[in-house]
Amino acid sequence: MSVTSAKMKLASATRELRIKWEQASESWNDSASRAFEKNHVDQFESQVRSSLKAMDTISEVMSAVRRDCQDD
């Protein structure tokens, strides 16, 4: 699997998680659900954003390596 396709899958799964969480929070809306969102859902999304940025960097490095290897 390429970095680009893995990034797309991760982004898609994260969007799906957010949709499912919004649906769940329609019926579970109390202090426990807000704490869960803050401590787990929001933290997870933050980590995913960092991962997506890192995947961009990895993709750029891999492209540079491929170009460098083709020049030889």
CHARMM-style PDB file with segment names, atoms N, HN, CA, C and O in Angstrom:
ATOM      1  N   MET     1       0.848  -1.170   0.000  1.00  0.00      PROA
ATOM      2  CA  MET     1       0.000   0.000   0.000  1.00  0.00      PROA
ATOM      3  C   MET     1       0.898   1.239   0.000  1.00  0.00      PROA
ATOM      4  O   MET     1       1.871   1.304   0.751  1.00  0.00      PROA
ATOM      5  N   SER     2       0.579   2.194  -0.820  1.00  0.00      PROA
ATOM      6  HN  SER     2      -0.211   2.142  -1.431  1.00  0.00      PROA
ATOM      7  CA  SER     2       1.364   3.417  -0.879  1.00  0.00      PROA
ATOM      8  C   SER     2       1.042   4.316   0.315  1.00  0.00      PROA
ATOM      9  O   SER     2       0.014   4.161   0.975  1.00  0.00      PROA
ATOM     10  N   VAL     3       1.934   5.241   0.566  1.00  0.00      PROA
ATOM     11  HN  VAL     3       2.769   5.366   0.030  1.00  0.00      PROA
ATOM     12  CA  VAL     3       1.715   6.193   1.659  1.00  0.00      PROA
ATOM     13  C   VAL     3       0.459   7.008   1.373  1.00  0.00      PROA
ATOM     14  O   VAL     3      -0.322   7.289   2.282  1.00  0.00      PROA
ATOM     15  N   THR     4       0.266   7.384   0.118  1.00  0.00      PROA
ATOM     16  HN  THR     4       0.901   7.155  -0.620  1.00  0.00      PROA
ATOM     17  CA  THR     4      -0.901   8.189  -0.258  1.00  0.00      PROA
ATOM     18  C   THR     4      -2.198   7.434   0.005  1.00  0.00      PROA
ATOM     19  O   THR     4      -3.141   7.997   0.560  1.00  0.00      PROA
ATOM     20  N   SER     5      -2.254   6.174  -0.386  1.00  0.00      PROA
ATOM     21  HN  SER     5      -1.488   5.716  -0.837  1.00  0.00      PROA
ATOM     22  CA  SER     5      -3.484   5.406  -0.162  1.00  0.00      PROA
ATOM     23  C   SER     5      -3.692   5.142   1.331  1.00  0.00      PROA
ATOM     24  O   SER     5      -4.828   5.152   1.805  1.00  0.00      PROA
ATOM     25  N   ALA     6      -2.619   4.908   2.068  1.00  0.00      PROA
ATOM     26  HN  ALA     6      -1.696   4.900   1.682  1.00  0.00      PROA
ATOM     27  CA  ALA     6      -2.753   4.714   3.516  1.00  0.00      PROA
ATOM     28  C   ALA     6      -3.261   5.998   4.176  1.00  0.00      PROA
ATOM     29  O   ALA     6      -4.096   5.953   5.080  1.00  0.00      PROA
ATOM     30  N   LYS     7      -2.752   7.130   3.718  1.00  0.00      PROA
ATOM     31  HN  LYS     7      -2.073   7.167   2.984  1.00  0.00      PROA
ATOM     32  CA  LYS     7      -3.200   8.423   4.250  1.00  0.00      PROA
ATOM     33  C   LYS     7      -4.684   8.633   3.965  1.00  0.00      PROA
ATOM     34  O   LYS     7      -5.427   9.092   4.833  1.00  0.00      PROA
ATOM     35  N   MET     8      -5.111   8.302   2.762  1.00  0.00      PROA
ATOM     36  HN  MET     8      -4.508   7.929   2.057  1.00  0.00      PROA
ATOM     37  CA  MET     8      -6.526   8.448   2.401  1.00  0.00      PROA
ATOM     38  C   MET     8      -7.405   7.548   3.253  1.00  0.00      PROA
ATOM     39  O   MET     8      -8.476   7.961   3.698  1.00  0.00      PROA
ATOM     40  N   LYS     9      -6.955   6.319   3.480  1.00  0.00      PROA
ATOM     41  HN  LYS     9      -6.085   5.983   3.118  1.00  0.00      PROA
ATOM     42  CA  LYS     9      -7.734   5.394   4.315  1.00  0.00      PROA
ATOM     43  C   LYS     9      -7.842   5.899   5.745  1.00  0.00      PROA
ATOM     44  O   LYS     9      -8.912   5.834   6.350  1.00  0.00      PROA
ATOM     45  N   LEU    10      -6.742   6.401   6.287  1.00  0.00      PROA
ATOM     46  HN  LEU    10      -5.873   6.455   5.795  1.00  0.00      PROA
ATOM     47  CA  LEU    10      -6.744   6.922   7.650  1.00  0.00      PROA
ATOM     48  C   LEU    10      -7.658   8.131   7.765  1.00  0.00      PROA
ATOM     49  O   LEU    10      -8.434   8.232   8.715  1.00  0.00      PROA
ATOM     50  N   ALA    11      -7.576   9.043   6.815  1.00  0.00      PROA
ATOM     51  HN  ALA    11      -6.945   8.961   6.043  1.00  0.00      PROA
ATOM     52  CA  ALA    11      -8.426  10.233   6.833  1.00  0.00      PROA
ATOM     53  C   ALA    11      -9.897   9.848   6.715  1.00  0.00      PROA
ATOM     54  O   ALA    11     -10.745  10.412   7.407  1.00  0.00      PROA
ATOM     55  N   SER    12     -10.197   8.902   5.851  1.00  0.00      PROA
ATOM     56  HN  SER    12      -9.507   8.444   5.290  1.00  0.00      PROA
ATOM     57  CA  SER    12     -11.572   8.444   5.668  1.00  0.00      PROA
ATOM     58  C   SER    12     -12.116   7.784   6.933  1.00  0.00      PROA
ATOM     59  O   SER    12     -13.248   8.047   7.340  1.00  0.00      PROA
ATOM     60  N   ALA    13     -11.315   6.937   7.545  1.00  0.00      PROA
ATOM     61  HN  ALA    13     -10.396   6.723   7.214  1.00  0.00      PROA
ATOM     62  CA  ALA    13     -11.741   6.260   8.772  1.00  0.00      PROA
ATOM     63  C   ALA    13     -11.962   7.264   9.903  1.00  0.00      PROA
ATOM     64  O   ALA    13     -12.860   7.095  10.727  1.00  0.00      PROA
ATOM     65  N   THR    14     -11.144   8.295   9.932  1.00  0.00      PROA
ATOM     66  HN  THR    14     -10.414   8.432   9.262  1.00  0.00      PROA
ATOM     67  CA  THR    14     -11.293   9.312  10.973  1.00  0.00      PROA
ATOM     68  C   THR    14     -12.565  10.121  10.750  1.00  0.00      PROA
ATOM     69  O   THR    14     -13.268  10.452  11.705  1.00  0.00      PROA
ATOM     70  N   ARG    15     -12.863  10.440   9.491  1.00  0.00      PROA
ATOM     71  HN  ARG    15     -12.292  10.171   8.715  1.00  0.00      PROA
ATOM     72  CA  ARG    15     -14.128  11.135   9.196  1.00  0.00      PROA
ATOM     73  C   ARG    15     -15.318  10.265   9.605  1.00  0.00      PROA
ATOM     74  O   ARG    15     -16.293  10.755  10.174  1.00  0.00      PROA
ATOM     75  N   GLU    16     -15.223   8.972   9.309  1.00  0.00      PROA
ATOM     76  HN  GLU    16     -14.430   8.574   8.847  1.00  0.00      PROA
ATOM     77  CA  GLU    16     -16.297   8.045   9.683  1.00  0.00      PROA
ATOM     78  C   GLU    16     -16.462   7.974  11.194  1.00  0.00      PROA
ATOM     79  O   GLU    16     -17.583   7.929  11.700  1.00  0.00      PROA
ATOM     80  N   LEU    17     -15.347   7.965  11.912  1.00  0.00      PROA
ATOM     81  HN  LEU    17     -14.436   8.002  11.501  1.00  0.00      PROA
ATOM     82  CA  LEU    17     -15.411   7.972  13.377  1.00  0.00      PROA
ATOM     83  C   LEU    17     -16.143   9.210  13.873  1.00  0.00      PROA
ATOM     84  O   LEU    17     -17.002   9.119  14.750  1.00  0.00      PROA
ATOM     85  N   ARG    18     -15.803  10.368  13.312  1.00  0.00      PROA
ATOM     86  HN  ARG    18     -15.105  10.442  12.599  1.00  0.00      PROA
ATOM     87  CA  ARG    18     -16.453  11.613  13.731  1.00  0.00      PROA
ATOM     88  C   ARG    18     -17.945  11.564  13.451  1.00  0.00      PROA
ATOM     89  O   ARG    18     -18.737  12.009  14.283  1.00  0.00      PROA
ATOM     90  N   ILE    19     -18.350  11.037  12.305  1.00  0.00      PROA
ATOM     91  HN  ILE    19     -17.707  10.676  11.629  1.00  0.00      PROA
ATOM     92  CA  ILE    19     -19.776  10.914  11.969  1.00  0.00      PROA
ATOM     93  C   ILE    19     -20.472  10.009  12.975  1.00  0.00      PROA
ATOM     94  O   ILE    19     -21.544  10.340  13.482  1.00  0.00      PROA
ATOM     95  N   LYS    20     -19.858   8.868  13.260  1.00  0.00      PROA
ATOM     96  HN  LYS    20     -18.988   8.599  12.849  1.00  0.00      PROA
ATOM     97  CA  LYS    20     -20.454   7.925  14.214  1.00  0.00      PROA
ATOM     98  C   LYS    20     -20.523   8.533  15.614  1.00  0.00      PROA
ATOM     99  O   LYS    20     -21.498   8.335  16.338  1.00  0.00      PROA
ATOM    100  N   TRP    21     -19.473   9.278  15.988  1.00  0.00      PROA
ATOM    101  HN  TRP    21     -18.681   9.438  15.399  1.00  0.00      PROA
ATOM    102  CA  TRP    21     -19.485   9.908  17.300  1.00  0.00      PROA
ATOM    103  C   TRP    21     -20.603  10.948  17.384  1.00  0.00      PROA
ATOM    104  O   TRP    21     -21.295  11.028  18.399  1.00  0.00      PROA
ATOM    105  N   GLU    22     -20.785  11.735  16.340  1.00  0.00      PROA
ATOM    106  HN  GLU    22     -20.224  11.670  15.516  1.00  0.00      PROA
ATOM    107  CA  GLU    22     -21.864  12.736  16.327  1.00  0.00      PROA
ATOM    108  C   GLU    22     -23.217  12.054  16.474  1.00  0.00      PROA
ATOM    109  O   GLU    22     -24.091  12.546  17.187  1.00  0.00      PROA
ATOM    110  N   GLN    23     -23.388  10.922  15.801  1.00  0.00      PROA
ATOM    111  HN  GLN    23     -22.678  10.522  15.222  1.00  0.00      PROA
ATOM    112  CA  GLN    23     -24.643  10.169  15.927  1.00  0.00      PROA
ATOM    113  C   GLN    23     -24.830   9.659  17.349  1.00  0.00      PROA
ATOM    114  O   GLN    23     -25.922   9.752  17.909  1.00  0.00      PROA
ATOM    115  N   ALA    24     -23.768   9.121  17.928  1.00  0.00      PROA
ATOM    116  HN  ALA    24     -22.880   9.045  17.473  1.00  0.00      PROA
ATOM    117  CA  ALA    24     -23.858   8.591  19.294  1.00  0.00      PROA
ATOM    118  C   ALA    24     -24.125   9.707  20.301  1.00  0.00      PROA
ATOM    119  O   ALA    24     -24.867   9.516  21.264  1.00  0.00      PROA
ATOM    120  N   SER    25     -23.521  10.862  20.076  1.00  0.00      PROA
ATOM    121  HN  SER    25     -22.918  11.016  19.293  1.00  0.00      PROA
ATOM    122  CA  SER    25     -23.678  11.947  21.045  1.00  0.00      PROA
ATOM    123  C   SER    25     -25.069  12.578  21.008  1.00  0.00      PROA
ATOM    124  O   SER    25     -25.425  13.345  21.902  1.00  0.00      PROA
ATOM    125  N   GLU    26     -25.850  12.263  19.984  1.00  0.00      PROA
ATOM    126  HN  GLU    26     -25.561  11.640  19.257  1.00  0.00      PROA
ATOM    127  CA  GLU    26     -27.245  12.723  19.964  1.00  0.00      PROA
ATOM    128  C   GLU    26     -28.046  12.077  21.088  1.00  0.00      PROA
ATOM    129  O   GLU    26     -28.951  12.701  21.641  1.00  0.00      PROA
ATOM    130  N   SER    27     -27.719  10.831  21.430  1.00  0.00      PROA
ATOM    131  HN  SER    27     -26.983  10.324  20.981  1.00  0.00      PROA
ATOM    132  CA  SER    27     -28.444  10.147  22.502  1.00  0.00      PROA
ATOM    133  C   SER    27     -27.625  10.040  23.788  1.00  0.00      PROA
ATOM    134  O   SER    27     -28.187   9.772  24.850  1.00  0.00      PROA
ATOM    135  N   TRP    28     -26.339  10.240  23.714  1.00  0.00      PROA
ATOM    136  HN  TRP    28     -25.882  10.458  22.851  1.00  0.00      PROA
ATOM    137  CA  TRP    28     -25.479  10.192  24.902  1.00  0.00      PROA
ATOM    138  C   TRP    28     -24.845  11.570  25.055  1.00  0.00      PROA
ATOM    139  O   TRP    28     -23.767  11.842  24.528  1.00  0.00      PROA
ATOM    140  N   ASN    29     -25.543  12.425  25.789  1.00  0.00      PROA
ATOM    141  HN  ASN    29     -26.419  12.204  26.217  1.00  0.00      PROA
ATOM    142  CA  ASN    29     -25.095  13.802  25.917  1.00  0.00      PROA
ATOM    143  C   ASN    29     -25.118  14.199  27.388  1.00  0.00      PROA
ATOM    144  O   ASN    29     -26.059  14.839  27.859  1.00  0.00      PROA
ATOM    145  N   ASP    30     -24.081  13.813  28.095  1.00  0.00      PROA
ATOM    146  HN  ASP    30     -23.317  13.293  27.712  1.00  0.00      PROA
ATOM    147  CA  ASP    30     -23.954  14.170  29.498  1.00  0.00      PROA
ATOM    148  C   ASP    30     -22.485  14.471  29.789  1.00  0.00      PROA
ATOM    149  O   ASP    30     -21.661  14.517  28.877  1.00  0.00      PROA
ATOM    150  N   SER    31     -22.174  14.669  31.039  1.00  0.00      PROA
ATOM    151  HN  SER    31     -22.844  14.631  31.780  1.00  0.00      PROA
ATOM    152  CA  SER    31     -20.791  15.021  31.377  1.00  0.00      PROA
ATOM    153  C   SER    31     -19.819  13.891  31.025  1.00  0.00      PROA
ATOM    154  O   SER    31     -18.676  14.155  30.651  1.00  0.00      PROA
ATOM    155  N   ALA    32     -20.261  12.645  31.142  1.00  0.00      PROA
ATOM    156  HN  ALA    32     -21.189  12.431  31.446  1.00  0.00      PROA
ATOM    157  CA  ALA    32     -19.394  11.517  30.801  1.00  0.00      PROA
ATOM    158  C   ALA    32     -19.093  11.493  29.301  1.00  0.00      PROA
ATOM    159  O   ALA    32     -17.963  11.213  28.900  1.00  0.00      PROA
ATOM    160  N   SER    33     -20.088  11.782  28.480  1.00  0.00      PROA
ATOM    161  HN  SER    33     -21.006  12.010  28.805  1.00  0.00      PROA
ATOM    162  CA  SER    33     -19.858  11.782  27.033  1.00  0.00      PROA
ATOM    163  C   SER    33     -18.943  12.937  26.628  1.00  0.00      PROA
ATOM    164  O   SER    33     -18.093  12.778  25.752  1.00  0.00      PROA
ATOM    165  N   ARG    34     -19.112  14.087  27.259  1.00  0.00      PROA
ATOM    166  HN  ARG    34     -19.802  14.216  27.971  1.00  0.00      PROA
ATOM    167  CA  ARG    34     -18.238  15.223  26.958  1.00  0.00      PROA
ATOM    168  C   ARG    34     -16.802  14.924  27.387  1.00  0.00      PROA
ATOM    169  O   ARG    34     -15.855  15.290  26.691  1.00  0.00      PROA
ATOM    170  N   ALA    35     -16.643  14.268  28.515  1.00  0.00      PROA
ATOM    171  HN  ALA    35     -17.412  13.970  29.081  1.00  0.00      PROA
ATOM    172  CA  ALA    35     -15.303  13.887  28.973  1.00  0.00      PROA
ATOM    173  C   ALA    35     -14.696  12.855  28.019  1.00  0.00      PROA
ATOM    174  O   ALA    35     -13.511  12.931  27.696  1.00  0.00      PROA
ATOM    175  N   PHE    36     -15.500  11.899  27.572  1.00  0.00      PROA
ATOM    176  HN  PHE    36     -16.463  11.838  27.835  1.00  0.00      PROA
ATOM    177  CA  PHE    36     -15.014  10.893  26.624  1.00  0.00      PROA
ATOM    178  C   PHE    36     -14.567  11.560  25.329  1.00  0.00      PROA
ATOM    179  O   PHE    36     -13.515  11.228  24.782  1.00  0.00      PROA
ATOM    180  N   GLU    37     -15.369  12.497  24.846  1.00  0.00      PROA
ATOM    181  HN  GLU    37     -16.224  12.766  25.291  1.00  0.00      PROA
ATOM    182  CA  GLU    37     -15.008  13.194  23.609  1.00  0.00      PROA
ATOM    183  C   GLU    37     -13.698  13.955  23.785  1.00  0.00      PROA
ATOM    184  O   GLU    37     -12.816  13.885  22.930  1.00  0.00      PROA
ATOM    185  N   LYS    38     -13.573  14.676  24.888  1.00  0.00      PROA
ATOM    186  HN  LYS    38     -14.289  14.732  25.583  1.00  0.00      PROA
ATOM    187  CA  LYS    38     -12.364  15.466  25.130  1.00  0.00      PROA
ATOM    188  C   LYS    38     -11.134  14.578  25.302  1.00  0.00      PROA
ATOM    189  O   LYS    38     -10.078  14.848  24.731  1.00  0.00      PROA
ATOM    190  N   ASN    39     -11.282  13.524  26.088  1.00  0.00      PROA
ATOM    191  HN  ASN    39     -12.140  13.304  26.552  1.00  0.00      PROA
ATOM    192  CA  ASN    39     -10.132  12.686  26.452  1.00  0.00      PROA
ATOM    193  C   ASN    39      -9.783  11.624  25.421  1.00  0.00      PROA
ATOM    194  O   ASN    39      -8.657  11.126  25.410  1.00  0.00      PROA
ATOM    195  N   HSD    40     -10.714  11.271  24.563  1.00  0.00      PROA
ATOM    196  HN  HSD    40     -11.629  11.675  24.572  1.00  0.00      PROA
ATOM    197  CA  HSD    40     -10.459  10.180  23.630  1.00  0.00      PROA
ATOM    198  C   HSD    40     -10.663  10.587  22.170  1.00  0.00      PROA
ATOM    199  O   HSD    40      -9.734  10.503  21.367  1.00  0.00      PROA
ATOM    200  N   VAL    41     -11.850  11.019  21.833  1.00  0.00      PROA
ATOM    201  HN  VAL    41     -12.605  11.087  22.486  1.00  0.00      PROA
ATOM    202  CA  VAL    41     -12.154  11.326  20.431  1.00  0.00      PROA
ATOM    203  C   VAL    41     -11.302  12.500  19.949  1.00  0.00      PROA
ATOM    204  O   VAL    41     -10.643  12.404  18.913  1.00  0.00      PROA
ATOM    205  N   ASP    42     -11.312  13.599  20.691  1.00  0.00      PROA
ATOM    206  HN  ASP    42     -11.847  13.677  21.532  1.00  0.00      PROA
ATOM    207  CA  ASP    42     -10.533  14.773  20.278  1.00  0.00      PROA
ATOM    208  C   ASP    42      -9.037  14.475  20.263  1.00  0.00      PROA
ATOM    209  O   ASP    42      -8.327  14.899  19.352  1.00  0.00      PROA
ATOM    210  N   GLN    43      -8.562  13.751  21.262  1.00  0.00      PROA
ATOM    211  HN  GLN    43      -9.139  13.406  22.002  1.00  0.00      PROA
ATOM    212  CA  GLN    43      -7.140  13.393  21.314  1.00  0.00      PROA
ATOM    213  C   GLN    43      -6.759  12.514  20.129  1.00  0.00      PROA
ATOM    214  O   GLN    43      -5.700  12.688  19.526  1.00  0.00      PROA
ATOM    215  N   PHE    44      -7.631  11.573  19.806  1.00  0.00      PROA
ATOM    216  HN  PHE    44      -8.491  11.432  20.296  1.00  0.00      PROA
ATOM    217  CA  PHE    44      -7.372  10.696  18.669  1.00  0.00      PROA
ATOM    218  C   PHE    44      -7.293  11.507  17.378  1.00  0.00      PROA
ATOM    219  O   PHE    44      -6.387  11.306  16.570  1.00  0.00      PROA
ATOM    220  N   GLU    45      -8.242  12.423  17.186  1.00  0.00      PROA
ATOM    221  HN  GLU    45      -8.978  12.586  17.843  1.00  0.00      PROA
ATOM    222  CA  GLU    45      -8.235  13.237  15.979  1.00  0.00      PROA
ATOM    223  C   GLU    45      -6.976  14.096  15.899  1.00  0.00      PROA
ATOM    224  O   GLU    45      -6.424  14.288  14.816  1.00  0.00      PROA
ATOM    225  N   SER    46      -6.527  14.605  17.023  1.00  0.00      PROA
ATOM    226  HN  SER    46      -6.976  14.449  17.903  1.00  0.00      PROA
ATOM    227  CA  SER    46      -5.293  15.387  17.053  1.00  0.00      PROA
ATOM    228  C   SER    46      -4.099  14.527  16.644  1.00  0.00      PROA
ATOM    229  O   SER    46      -3.240  14.968  15.880  1.00  0.00      PROA
ATOM    230  N   GLN    47      -4.051  13.314  17.152  1.00  0.00      PROA
ATOM    231  HN  GLN    47      -4.749  12.955  17.772  1.00  0.00      PROA
ATOM    232  CA  GLN    47      -2.965  12.402  16.798  1.00  0.00      PROA
ATOM    233  C   GLN    47      -3.018  12.021  15.322  1.00  0.00      PROA
ATOM    234  O   GLN    47      -1.981  11.875  14.674  1.00  0.00      PROA
ATOM    235  N   VAL    48      -4.214  11.862  14.803  1.00  0.00      PROA
ATOM    236  HN  VAL    48      -5.056  11.980  15.329  1.00  0.00      PROA
ATOM    237  CA  VAL    48      -4.356  11.536  13.380  1.00  0.00      PROA
ATOM    238  C   VAL    48      -3.865  12.696  12.529  1.00  0.00      PROA
ATOM    239  O   VAL    48      -3.163  12.476  11.542  1.00  0.00      PROA
ATOM    240  N   ARG    49      -4.217  13.927  12.886  1.00  0.00      PROA
ATOM    241  HN  ARG    49      -4.787  14.106  13.687  1.00  0.00      PROA
ATOM    242  CA  ARG    49      -3.730  15.088  12.127  1.00  0.00      PROA
ATOM    243  C   ARG    49      -2.201  15.105  12.102  1.00  0.00      PROA
ATOM    244  O   ARG    49      -1.596  15.361  11.060  1.00  0.00      PROA
ATOM    245  N   SER    50      -1.587  14.836  13.237  1.00  0.00      PROA
ATOM    246  HN  SER    50      -2.079  14.628  14.083  1.00  0.00      PROA
ATOM    247  CA  SER    50      -0.122  14.778  13.286  1.00  0.00      PROA
ATOM    248  C   SER    50       0.402  13.652  12.404  1.00  0.00      PROA
ATOM    249  O   SER    50       1.403  13.818  11.708  1.00  0.00      PROA
ATOM    250  N   SER    51      -0.263  12.531  12.433  1.00  0.00      PROA
ATOM    251  HN  SER    51      -1.077  12.396  12.999  1.00  0.00      PROA
ATOM    252  CA  SER    51       0.150  11.391  11.609  1.00  0.00      PROA
ATOM    253  C   SER    51       0.023  11.702  10.127  1.00  0.00      PROA
ATOM    254  O   SER    51       0.891  11.328   9.339  1.00  0.00      PROA
ATOM    255  N   LEU    52      -1.042  12.377   9.744  1.00  0.00      PROA
ATOM    256  HN  LEU    52      -1.747  12.681  10.385  1.00  0.00      PROA
ATOM    257  CA  LEU    52      -1.236  12.733   8.344  1.00  0.00      PROA
ATOM    258  C   LEU    52      -0.136  13.680   7.867  1.00  0.00      PROA
ATOM    259  O   LEU    52       0.360  13.548   6.749  1.00  0.00      PROA
ATOM    260  N   LYS    53       0.236  14.621   8.708  1.00  0.00      PROA
ATOM    261  HN  LYS    53      -0.168  14.728   9.616  1.00  0.00      PROA
ATOM    262  CA  LYS    53       1.339  15.522   8.358  1.00  0.00      PROA
ATOM    263  C   LYS    53       2.641  14.738   8.204  1.00  0.00      PROA
ATOM    264  O   LYS    53       3.413  14.980   7.276  1.00  0.00      PROA
ATOM    265  N   ALA    54       2.878  13.807   9.111  1.00  0.00      PROA
ATOM    266  HN  ALA    54       2.252  13.611   9.865  1.00  0.00      PROA
ATOM    267  CA  ALA    54       4.089  12.978   9.026  1.00  0.00      PROA
ATOM    268  C   ALA    54       4.068  12.131   7.759  1.00  0.00      PROA
ATOM    269  O   ALA    54       5.108  11.926   7.133  1.00  0.00      PROA
ATOM    270  N   MET    55       2.908  11.645   7.381  1.00  0.00      PROA
ATOM    271  HN  MET    55       2.063  11.812   7.889  1.00  0.00      PROA
ATOM    272  CA  MET    55       2.791  10.846   6.166  1.00  0.00      PROA
ATOM    273  C   MET    55       3.085  11.701   4.930  1.00  0.00      PROA
ATOM    274  O   MET    55       3.672  11.214   3.964  1.00  0.00      PROA
ATOM    275  N   ASP    56       2.681  12.963   4.960  1.00  0.00      PROA
ATOM    276  HN  ASP    56       2.204  13.358   5.745  1.00  0.00      PROA
ATOM    277  CA  ASP    56       3.041  13.869   3.859  1.00  0.00      PROA
ATOM    278  C   ASP    56       4.550  13.987   3.746  1.00  0.00      PROA
ATOM    279  O   ASP    56       5.108  13.922   2.651  1.00  0.00      PROA
ATOM    280  N   THR    57       5.201  14.161   4.878  1.00  0.00      PROA
ATOM    281  HN  THR    57       4.748  14.214   5.767  1.00  0.00      PROA
ATOM    282  CA  THR    57       6.654  14.286   4.888  1.00  0.00      PROA
ATOM    283  C   THR    57       7.310  13.015   4.370  1.00  0.00      PROA
ATOM    284  O   THR    57       8.240  13.076   3.566  1.00  0.00      PROA
ATOM    285  N   ILE    58       6.832  11.872   4.825  1.00  0.00      PROA
ATOM    286  HN  ILE    58       6.077  11.823   5.478  1.00  0.00      PROA
ATOM    287  CA  ILE    58       7.374  10.593   4.371  1.00  0.00      PROA
ATOM    288  C   ILE    58       7.205  10.458   2.860  1.00  0.00      PROA
ATOM    289  O   ILE    58       8.118  10.013   2.164  1.00  0.00      PROA
ATOM    290  N   SER    59       6.054  10.839   2.368  1.00  0.00      PROA
ATOM    291  HN  SER    59       5.313  11.201   2.933  1.00  0.00      PROA
ATOM    292  CA  SER    59       5.793  10.751   0.932  1.00  0.00      PROA
ATOM    293  C   SER    59       6.752  11.638   0.146  1.00  0.00      PROA
ATOM    294  O   SER    59       7.263  11.234  -0.899  1.00  0.00      PROA
ATOM    295  N   GLU    60       6.995  12.841   0.647  1.00  0.00      PROA
ATOM    296  HN  GLU    60       6.579  13.169   1.495  1.00  0.00      PROA
ATOM    297  CA  GLU    60       7.942  13.748  -0.018  1.00  0.00      PROA
ATOM    298  C   GLU    60       9.353  13.171  -0.020  1.00  0.00      PROA
ATOM    299  O   GLU    60      10.053  13.232  -1.031  1.00  0.00      PROA
ATOM    300  N   VAL    61       9.763  12.617   1.104  1.00  0.00      PROA
ATOM    301  HN  VAL    61       9.195  12.568   1.925  1.00  0.00      PROA
ATOM    302  CA  VAL    61      11.104  12.020   1.192  1.00  0.00      PROA
ATOM    303  C   VAL    61      11.217  10.829   0.250  1.00  0.00      PROA
ATOM    304  O   VAL    61      12.223  10.674  -0.442  1.00  0.00      PROA
ATOM    305  N   MET    62      10.200  10.000   0.223  1.00  0.00      PROA
ATOM    306  HN  MET    62       9.383  10.126   0.785  1.00  0.00      PROA
ATOM    307  CA  MET    62      10.240   8.830  -0.658  1.00  0.00      PROA
ATOM    308  C   MET    62      10.292   9.254  -2.127  1.00  0.00      PROA
ATOM    309  O   MET    62      10.981   8.624  -2.930  1.00  0.00      PROA
ATOM    310  N   SER    63       9.576  10.309  -2.477  1.00  0.00      PROA
ATOM    311  HN  SER    63       9.017  10.821  -1.825  1.00  0.00      PROA
ATOM    312  CA  SER    63       9.623  10.809  -3.859  1.00  0.00      PROA
ATOM    313  C   SER    63      11.016  11.320  -4.193  1.00  0.00      PROA
ATOM    314  O   SER    63      11.522  11.075  -5.288  1.00  0.00      PROA
ATOM    315  N   ALA    64      11.634  12.021  -3.264  1.00  0.00      PROA
ATOM    316  HN  ALA    64      11.223  12.220  -2.374  1.00  0.00      PROA
ATOM    317  CA  ALA    64      12.994  12.526  -3.476  1.00  0.00      PROA
ATOM    318  C   ALA    64      13.981  11.374  -3.636  1.00  0.00      PROA
ATOM    319  O   ALA    64      14.867  11.426  -4.490  1.00  0.00      PROA
ATOM    320  N   VAL    65      13.832  10.353  -2.829  1.00  0.00      PROA
ATOM    321  HN  VAL    65      13.112  10.311  -2.136  1.00  0.00      PROA
ATOM    322  CA  VAL    65      14.717   9.185  -2.923  1.00  0.00      PROA
ATOM    323  C   VAL    65      14.547   8.507  -4.275  1.00  0.00      PROA
ATOM    324  O   VAL    65      15.533   8.129  -4.907  1.00  0.00      PROA
ATOM    325  N   ARG    66      13.307   8.351  -4.724  1.00  0.00      PROA
ATOM    326  HN  ARG    66      12.506   8.659  -4.210  1.00  0.00      PROA
ATOM    327  CA  ARG    66      13.063   7.733  -6.030  1.00  0.00      PROA
ATOM    328  C   ARG    66      13.720   8.547  -7.144  1.00  0.00      PROA
ATOM    329  O   ARG    66      14.347   7.988  -8.043  1.00  0.00      PROA
ATOM    330  N   ARG    67      13.571   9.866  -7.078  1.00  0.00      PROA
ATOM    331  HN  ARG    67      13.061  10.321  -6.347  1.00  0.00      PROA
ATOM    332  CA  ARG    67      14.186  10.726  -8.100  1.00  0.00      PROA
ATOM    333  C   ARG    67      15.709  10.580  -8.076  1.00  0.00      PROA
ATOM    334  O   ARG    67      16.355  10.461  -9.117  1.00  0.00      PROA
ATOM    335  N   ASP    68      16.263  10.593  -6.866  1.00  0.00      PROA
ATOM    336  HN  ASP    68      15.739  10.691  -6.020  1.00  0.00      PROA
ATOM    337  CA  ASP    68      17.725  10.461  -6.724  1.00  0.00      PROA
ATOM    338  C   ASP    68      18.212   9.122  -7.264  1.00  0.00      PROA
ATOM    339  O   ASP    68      19.262   9.055  -7.903  1.00  0.00      PROA
ATOM    340  N   CYS    69      17.475   8.079  -7.017  1.00  0.00      PROA
ATOM    341  HN  CYS    69      16.622   8.133  -6.497  1.00  0.00      PROA
ATOM    342  CA  CYS    69      17.880   6.755  -7.478  1.00  0.00      PROA
ATOM    343  C   CYS    69      17.759   6.614  -8.987  1.00  0.00      PROA
ATOM    344  O   CYS    69      18.524   5.870  -9.601  1.00  0.00      PROA
ATOM    345  N   GLN    70      16.819   7.310  -9.587  1.00  0.00      PROA
ATOM    346  HN  GLN    70      16.198   7.915  -9.089  1.00  0.00      PROA
ATOM    347  CA  GLN    70      16.649   7.233 -11.037  1.00  0.00      PROA
ATOM    348  C   GLN    70      17.727   7.994 -11.779  1.00  0.00      PROA
ATOM    349  O   GLN    70      18.032   7.679 -12.929  1.00  0.00      PROA
ATOM    350  N   ASP    71      18.305   8.992 -11.134  1.00  0.00      PROA
ATOM    351  HN  ASP    71      18.056   9.249 -10.200  1.00  0.00      PROA
ATOM    352  CA  ASP    71      19.335   9.797 -11.784  1.00  0.00      PROA
ATOM    353  C   ASP    71      20.628   9.015 -11.975  1.00  0.00      PROA
ATOM    354  O   ASP    71      21.425   9.361 -12.847  1.00  0.00      PROA
ATOM    355  N   ASP    72      20.852   7.989 -11.198  1.00  0.00      PROA
ATOM    356  HN  ASP    72      20.204   7.707 -10.490  1.00  0.00      PROA
ATOM    357  CA  ASP    72      22.122   7.225 -11.286  1.00  0.00      PROA
ATOM    358  C   ASP    72      22.158   6.322 -12.469  1.00  0.00      PROA
ATOM    359  OT1 ASP    72      23.148   5.620 -12.681  1.00  0.00      PROA
TER     360      ASP     72
END
